[in-house]
Amino acid sequence: MCSIARWRPSRCPTAISSTGCWPMTPSRRRLGGGHAALAATAVLVFALTAHGAPPAGAPYELNVILPLTGGAAFLGQTEWRTLQVLERLENTRGGIQGRPIHLAVQDDQSSPQLGVQLAGQVLAKKVPVILGSTLVAICRAMAPLMKDGPVMYCFSPGIHPDEGSYVFTAGVSTHDLAQASITFFRAKGWTRLAVLTSTDATGQDAEEGILAAAALPQNQGVQVVAREHFNPQDVTVAAQIARIGAAQPQALIAWSTGAPIGTVFKGIAQSGLAIPVLTTDGNMTYPQMQQYASFIPDELYFPTSTWPAYQTLPPGRVKLAQKVFLDALQAGNMKPDRAATLAWDGPVLVVDALRHLGLDAGAGQIRDYIARLRGVAGINGIYDFKTSPQRGLTLRDAIVTRWNPSTQAWDPVSGSGGGPMK
């Protein structure tokens, strides 16, 4: 199986009509083609491939709040590097209406309280858009401040903003990822499942989605035989793993992000529990895979959006968007992981909105512009904000991947929605 981490520059021309690239993969219509798009925004990548005159004049500032330090820094640091790559790319293509883009970042230190404080400071500047933050808890804490604007584009898939609000969120919903995971497990014949989640906002959201997915009619043969919880500050989960083992599950869903998942992986290794393990795509980062290499589960799965499927995607708009992304990251000496991909499509949409609406556009105009987008191809799939308000992506944009330590890559192992590969 080819994988994104082994990507090399394609010989295909950077145009929608490019041919002769790669074989077909899950859901050609969804991943490679998709719906009819708005004329001005049929492909997100158009905003990135159109060359313009070098930008001049005062920079247009976009405010960013990210966890550059603290427990989520492994995500925030990569997201910030990715945004800097995007800033350079956009400015080589003329900026926004001839003015260069400047991203101004502030560090929320992985703290919801500080995130709220920083968001309040940004709101006082009367800006129309905020990019970030990253964790479920921080985005949830900041969201009420956006009741009347500005637009906030959160980089966590684990929040679920109200339709019509000023809050948008990146990635396939964690609830859709849970459904894709159970669909994949069911096809494997793994119907006795254990669930281990952290007690923080990330784990609570995940457990809700997992249990809801398991209760769907098509999953009536699926049993959750063990449900365990742990505090993110716990230094061991030995007791929870022992109870899980006693329930004799065929697979384990372990959902927490960052250092706590390392505690879980170590507990699994020490217990000798030898079953497939699935965790959140918030852990699909190279720093974590390297840090946990000595005790990572032998069979480790991650549900995510379509971004790891570049090598197997058919020629089409999503593949074109991914090629621009991969070329830009390679030029910035970066490898793509989940943190990088969560920080890409949303900011590109915001820049696209400003290019069409003008630099004086208010929060309401930007919100309405994004909310009307349909059939827009990004690196994570086909965006349709009518079908999936505030997010744009659906279950059809979800796949399951498996970590391959020999190639240091996340290999796609399912098709669209967790179904079979085609």
C-alpha positions as CSV (number, residue, x, y, z in Angstrom):
1,M,0.0,0.0,0.0
2,C,1.4,3.4,-0.9
3,S,1.2,6.1,1.7
4,I,1.5,9.8,2.0
5,A,4.7,9.7,4.0
6,R,6.5,8.2,1.1
7,W,5.2,10.8,-1.3
8,R,7.4,12.0,-4.1
9,P,6.6,14.9,-6.4
10,S,4.1,13.8,-9.0
11,R,4.8,14.0,-12.7
12,C,1.2,15.0,-13.3
13,P,0.7,18.6,-14.4
14,T,-0.9,20.8,-11.8
15,A,-4.3,21.0,-13.5
16,I,-7.6,19.4,-13.0
17,S,-7.3,17.6,-16.4
18,S,-4.1,15.8,-15.2
19,T,-4.0,12.1,-16.1
20,G,-2.0,9.0,-15.8
21,C,-1.2,9.5,-12.1
22,W,-2.6,6.9,-9.7
23,P,-5.1,4.1,-9.6
24,M,-8.6,4.5,-8.2
25,T,-9.3,4.5,-4.5
26,P,-12.5,4.7,-2.4
27,S,-15.4,6.7,-3.7
28,R,-14.0,8.2,-6.9
29,R,-17.0,10.6,-7.1
30,R,-16.5,11.9,-3.6
31,L,-12.7,12.0,-3.4
32,G,-11.7,12.8,-6.9
33,G,-14.7,14.5,-8.4
34,G,-17.6,15.4,-6.1
35,H,-20.5,17.9,-6.5
36,A,-20.9,20.8,-8.8
37,A,-19.1,23.8,-7.1
38,L,-19.7,27.4,-6.8
39,A,-18.1,29.0,-9.9
40,A,-15.7,31.2,-8.0
41,T,-14.5,28.5,-5.6
42,A,-14.8,25.2,-7.5
43,V,-11.4,24.1,-6.1
44,L,-9.7,25.5,-3.0
45,V,-6.4,25.0,-4.8
46,F,-7.3,27.7,-7.4
47,A,-6.6,30.3,-4.7
48,L,-3.1,28.8,-4.3
49,T,-2.1,28.2,-7.9
50,A,-3.0,31.5,-9.5
51,H,0.2,33.6,-9.6
52,G,-0.1,37.3,-9.1
53,A,2.0,40.4,-8.8
54,P,4.2,40.6,-5.6
55,P,2.1,42.0,-2.8
56,A,2.8,45.5,-1.6
57,G,1.5,47.9,1.0
58,A,0.7,47.3,4.6
59,P,0.2,43.6,5.5
60,Y,-3.3,42.3,6.2
61,E,-3.1,40.7,9.7
62,L,-4.8,37.4,10.5
63,N,-4.8,36.6,14.2
64,V,-4.0,33.0,15.3
65,I,-4.3,31.4,18.8
66,L,-2.4,28.1,19.2
67,P,-0.9,26.0,22.0
68,L,2.8,26.6,21.2
69,T,3.7,25.4,24.7
70,G,2.1,23.0,27.2
71,G,0.5,19.6,26.7
72,A,-0.8,20.3,23.2
73,A,2.4,21.9,21.8
74,F,3.0,18.8,19.7
75,L,0.0,19.9,17.7
76,G,0.3,23.6,18.0
77,Q,3.9,23.8,16.9
78,T,3.3,21.8,13.7
79,E,0.1,23.8,13.0
80,W,2.1,27.1,13.3
81,R,4.8,25.9,11.0
82,T,2.2,24.8,8.5
83,L,0.5,28.3,8.7
84,Q,3.8,29.9,8.1
85,V,4.2,27.7,5.0
86,L,0.8,28.8,3.8
87,E,1.6,32.4,4.5
88,R,4.7,32.3,2.3
89,L,2.8,30.4,-0.4
90,E,-0.1,32.9,-0.5
91,N,2.2,35.9,-0.6
92,T,4.2,34.5,-3.5
93,R,0.8,34.5,-5.3
94,G,-0.1,38.1,-4.6
95,G,-1.4,38.0,-1.1
96,I,-4.9,39.3,-0.7
97,Q,-5.9,41.9,-3.3
98,G,-2.2,42.9,-3.6
99,R,-1.5,43.2,0.1
100,P,0.8,40.6,1.9
101,I,-0.7,38.4,4.6
102,H,0.8,38.5,8.0
103,L,-0.1,35.8,10.6
104,A,0.1,37.1,14.2
105,V,0.2,34.2,16.6
106,Q,-0.4,34.1,20.4
107,D,0.4,31.1,22.6
108,D,-2.6,29.9,24.7
109,Q,-0.2,27.5,26.5
110,S,-2.7,24.6,26.1
111,S,-4.9,26.4,28.6
112,P,-8.7,27.1,28.1
113,Q,-8.5,30.0,30.5
114,L,-5.7,31.7,28.7
115,G,-7.3,30.9,25.4
116,V,-10.4,32.9,26.5
117,Q,-8.2,35.7,27.7
118,L,-6.3,35.9,24.4
119,A,-9.5,35.7,22.4
120,G,-10.9,38.6,24.4
121,Q,-7.8,40.7,23.5
122,V,-8.2,39.8,19.8
123,L,-11.9,40.7,19.9
124,A,-11.1,44.1,21.3
125,K,-9.2,44.8,18.0
126,K,-12.5,44.4,16.1
127,V,-11.1,41.8,13.7
128,P,-13.4,39.7,11.5
129,V,-11.5,36.3,11.9
130,I,-9.6,34.3,14.4
131,L,-7.7,31.1,13.4
132,G,-7.5,28.4,16.2
133,S,-7.2,27.1,18.7
134,T,-6.5,23.4,18.7
135,L,-7.9,21.4,21.7
136,V,-11.6,20.7,22.2
137,A,-11.6,22.3,25.6
138,I,-10.0,25.5,24.4
139,C,-12.2,25.9,21.4
140,R,-15.3,25.2,23.5
141,A,-14.2,27.9,26.0
142,M,-13.6,30.5,23.3
143,A,-16.7,29.8,21.3
144,P,-19.2,31.7,23.4
145,L,-17.2,34.9,22.8
146,M,-18.0,34.6,19.1
147,K,-21.7,34.9,19.5
148,D,-21.8,38.1,17.4
149,G,-18.5,37.5,15.6
150,P,-15.7,37.4,14.7
151,V,-15.5,34.1,12.7
152,M,-13.5,31.5,14.6
153,Y,-12.0,28.6,12.7
154,C,-11.1,26.0,15.3
155,F,-8.6,23.3,14.3
156,S,-10.2,20.6,16.5
157,P,-12.6,18.1,14.9
158,G,-14.1,17.4,18.4
159,I,-16.3,20.5,18.7
160,H,-19.8,20.7,17.1
161,P,-20.8,24.3,16.5
162,D,-24.4,25.4,16.2
163,E,-25.5,25.9,12.6
164,G,-25.4,29.5,11.5
165,S,-22.9,30.4,14.3
166,Y,-19.6,32.2,13.7
167,V,-17.7,29.1,14.7
168,F,-16.3,26.8,12.1
169,T,-14.3,23.6,12.8
170,A,-11.7,21.6,10.9
171,G,-11.7,17.9,9.9
172,V,-14.3,15.2,9.8
173,S,-16.4,15.2,13.0
174,T,-15.1,12.9,15.8
175,H,-18.6,11.3,15.8
176,D,-18.3,10.5,12.1
177,L,-14.8,9.1,12.7
178,A,-16.2,6.9,15.4
179,Q,-18.9,5.6,13.0
180,A,-16.3,4.9,10.3
181,S,-14.2,3.1,12.9
182,I,-17.0,0.8,13.9
183,T,-17.9,0.2,10.3
184,F,-14.4,-0.9,9.7
185,F,-14.3,-3.1,12.8
186,R,-17.5,-4.8,11.9
187,A,-16.2,-5.6,8.4
188,K,-13.2,-7.2,10.1
189,G,-15.5,-9.3,12.4
190,W,-14.4,-7.4,15.5
191,T,-17.8,-6.9,17.2
192,R,-16.8,-7.1,20.9
193,L,-15.3,-3.7,21.6
194,A,-13.7,-2.1,24.6
195,V,-13.7,1.7,25.1
196,L,-11.1,3.6,27.2
197,T,-11.5,7.4,27.2
198,S,-10.0,10.2,29.2
199,T,-12.2,12.3,31.5
200,D,-11.4,15.6,29.8
201,A,-13.5,17.3,27.0
202,T,-11.7,15.3,24.3
203,G,-12.6,11.9,25.9
204,Q,-16.1,12.9,26.8
205,D,-16.9,13.9,23.3
206,A,-15.3,10.7,21.9
207,E,-17.3,8.4,24.3
208,E,-20.5,10.1,23.3
209,G,-19.8,9.6,19.6
210,I,-18.6,6.0,20.0
211,L,-21.6,4.9,22.0
212,A,-24.0,6.6,19.5
213,A,-22.3,4.9,16.6
214,A,-22.4,1.5,18.3
215,A,-26.1,2.0,18.8
216,L,-26.9,2.5,15.1
217,P,-29.2,-0.1,13.5
218,Q,-26.5,-1.3,11.1
219,N,-24.2,-2.0,14.2
220,Q,-26.7,-4.1,16.1
221,G,-24.2,-7.0,16.3
222,V,-21.6,-4.7,17.9
223,Q,-21.2,-4.9,21.7
224,V,-19.3,-2.5,23.9
225,V,-18.1,-5.1,26.5
226,A,-16.1,-2.7,28.6
227,R,-16.1,1.0,29.2
228,E,-13.3,2.5,31.2
229,H,-12.1,6.0,32.0
230,F,-8.9,7.7,33.3
231,N,-7.7,11.1,34.3
232,P,-5.3,12.7,31.8
233,Q,-2.9,13.2,34.7
234,D,-2.9,9.5,35.7
235,V,0.5,7.9,35.5
236,T,-0.9,4.4,35.0
237,V,-4.0,2.7,33.6
238,A,-3.1,-0.8,34.7
239,A,-6.4,-1.3,36.6
240,Q,-8.4,-0.2,33.6
241,I,-6.5,-2.4,31.2
242,A,-6.9,-5.4,33.5
243,R,-10.7,-5.0,33.5
244,I,-10.7,-4.5,29.8
245,G,-8.7,-7.7,29.3
246,A,-11.1,-9.6,31.5
247,A,-14.0,-8.6,29.2
248,Q,-12.3,-10.4,26.3
249,P,-12.8,-7.7,23.6
250,Q,-11.7,-8.2,20.0
251,A,-10.5,-4.6,19.7
252,L,-9.9,-1.5,21.8
253,I,-10.8,2.1,21.1
254,A,-8.5,4.3,23.3
255,W,-9.3,8.0,22.9
256,S,-7.2,10.7,24.3
257,T,-4.7,13.2,22.8
258,G,-1.1,13.8,23.7
259,A,0.8,12.5,26.7
260,P,-2.2,10.6,28.1
261,I,-2.3,8.3,25.1
262,G,1.3,7.4,25.8
263,T,0.2,6.3,29.3
264,V,-2.4,4.1,27.6
265,F,0.0,2.6,25.1
266,K,2.5,1.8,27.8
267,G,-0.2,0.2,29.9
268,I,-1.3,-2.0,27.0
269,A,2.3,-3.1,26.4
270,Q,3.0,-3.9,30.1
271,S,-0.2,-5.9,30.4
272,G,0.4,-8.0,27.3
273,L,-3.0,-7.2,25.9
274,A,-2.6,-8.2,22.2
275,I,-5.6,-6.9,20.3
276,P,-6.1,-4.2,17.7
277,V,-6.1,-0.6,19.1
278,L,-7.7,2.4,17.5
279,T,-7.1,6.0,18.7
280,T,-8.0,9.5,17.6
281,D,-6.3,11.2,14.6
282,G,-5.2,13.9,17.0
283,N,-2.3,11.5,17.7
284,M,-1.3,11.2,14.1
285,T,1.9,13.2,14.5
286,Y,5.5,12.2,13.9
287,P,6.7,13.4,17.3
288,Q,4.3,11.1,19.1
289,M,5.0,8.1,16.8
290,Q,8.7,8.6,17.5
291,Q,8.2,9.1,21.3
292,Y,6.1,6.0,21.7
293,A,8.0,3.8,19.3
294,S,9.3,1.3,21.9
295,F,5.8,0.5,23.2
296,I,3.3,1.4,20.5
297,P,0.6,-1.3,19.9
298,D,1.5,-3.8,17.1
299,E,-1.8,-3.1,15.3
300,L,-2.6,0.6,15.7
301,Y,-5.4,2.3,13.7
302,F,-6.4,5.9,13.2
303,P,-9.6,7.2,11.6
304,T,-9.1,10.4,9.8
305,S,-10.1,12.4,6.7
306,T,-8.8,11.6,3.1
307,W,-5.4,13.3,3.4
308,P,-3.3,10.2,3.8
309,A,-4.7,8.7,0.5
310,Y,-2.7,10.8,-1.9
311,Q,-0.9,8.0,-3.6
312,T,-4.0,6.0,-4.3
313,L,-6.4,8.8,-5.1
314,P,-7.6,9.0,-8.8
315,P,-6.8,12.2,-10.7
316,G,-9.2,14.9,-9.6
317,R,-9.7,18.0,-7.5
318,V,-8.9,16.6,-4.1
319,K,-5.6,15.1,-5.4
320,L,-4.7,18.4,-7.0
321,A,-5.3,20.2,-3.7
322,Q,-3.2,17.7,-1.9
323,K,-0.4,18.0,-4.4
324,V,-0.2,21.8,-3.8
325,F,-0.2,21.1,-0.1
326,L,2.5,18.5,-0.3
327,D,4.7,20.6,-2.6
328,A,4.4,23.5,-0.2
329,L,5.3,21.4,2.8
330,Q,8.2,19.8,1.0
331,A,9.5,23.3,0.2
332,G,9.2,24.1,3.9
333,N,11.1,20.9,4.9
334,M,8.0,19.4,6.5
335,K,6.3,16.1,6.4
336,P,2.5,15.9,6.4
337,D,0.8,14.7,9.6
338,R,-2.6,15.3,11.1
339,A,-1.6,18.6,12.8
340,A,-0.5,20.0,9.5
341,T,-3.6,19.0,7.6
342,L,-6.0,20.4,10.3
343,A,-4.3,23.8,9.9
344,W,-4.6,24.0,6.1
345,D,-8.1,24.0,4.5
346,G,-9.8,26.3,7.0
347,P,-7.3,29.2,6.6
348,V,-7.4,28.7,2.8
349,L,-11.1,29.1,2.9
350,V,-10.8,32.3,4.9
351,V,-8.2,33.8,2.5
352,D,-10.5,32.8,-0.4
353,A,-13.4,34.6,1.2
354,L,-11.3,37.7,1.7
355,R,-10.1,37.7,-1.9
356,H,-13.7,37.6,-3.1
357,L,-15.3,39.9,-0.5
358,G,-12.5,42.4,-0.1
359,L,-10.3,43.4,2.9
360,D,-13.1,45.4,4.5
361,A,-15.4,42.3,4.8
362,G,-17.0,41.9,8.1
363,A,-17.4,38.8,10.2
364,G,-21.0,38.3,9.0
365,Q,-20.0,38.4,5.3
366,I,-17.2,35.9,5.8
367,R,-19.4,33.6,7.8
368,D,-22.1,33.7,5.1
369,Y,-19.6,33.2,2.3
370,I,-18.1,30.1,3.8
371,A,-21.6,28.7,4.8
372,R,-22.7,28.8,1.2
373,L,-19.8,26.9,-0.2
374,R,-20.6,23.5,-1.8
375,G,-18.5,21.0,-3.7
376,V,-15.2,22.7,-2.9
377,A,-12.2,20.4,-2.9
378,G,-9.6,20.6,-0.2
379,I,-6.9,18.3,1.1
380,N,-9.3,16.7,3.5
381,G,-12.1,16.0,1.1
382,I,-15.0,17.7,-0.6
383,Y,-16.5,20.6,1.4
384,D,-20.3,21.0,1.4
385,F,-21.4,23.4,4.1
386,K,-25.0,23.0,3.3
387,T,-24.9,19.2,4.1
388,S,-22.5,19.7,7.0
389,P,-22.9,23.2,8.5
390,Q,-19.9,24.8,10.1
391,R,-17.6,21.9,9.1
392,G,-18.2,21.0,5.4
393,L,-17.0,17.4,5.7
394,T,-19.1,14.3,6.3
395,L,-18.8,10.6,7.0
396,R,-18.0,10.1,3.3
397,D,-14.7,12.0,3.8
398,A,-13.6,9.6,6.6
399,I,-11.2,6.7,6.1
400,V,-9.3,4.4,8.5
401,T,-5.5,4.1,8.4
402,R,-2.9,1.9,10.1
403,W,0.4,3.0,11.4
404,N,3.3,1.3,9.5
405,P,6.4,1.6,11.6
406,S,8.7,0.2,8.9
407,T,7.8,3.0,6.5
408,Q,6.9,5.6,9.1
409,A,3.6,6.1,7.4
410,W,-0.2,5.9,8.0
411,D,-1.5,3.5,5.4
412,P,-5.1,3.7,4.3
413,V,-6.9,0.4,5.1
414,S,-10.5,1.4,4.4
415,G,-12.6,3.1,1.9
416,S,-15.0,6.0,2.3
417,G,-16.8,6.0,5.6
418,G,-14.8,3.0,6.9
419,G,-16.1,0.7,4.2
420,P,-14.1,-1.5,1.9
421,M,-11.4,-0.2,-0.3
422,K,-12.3,-0.1,-4.0
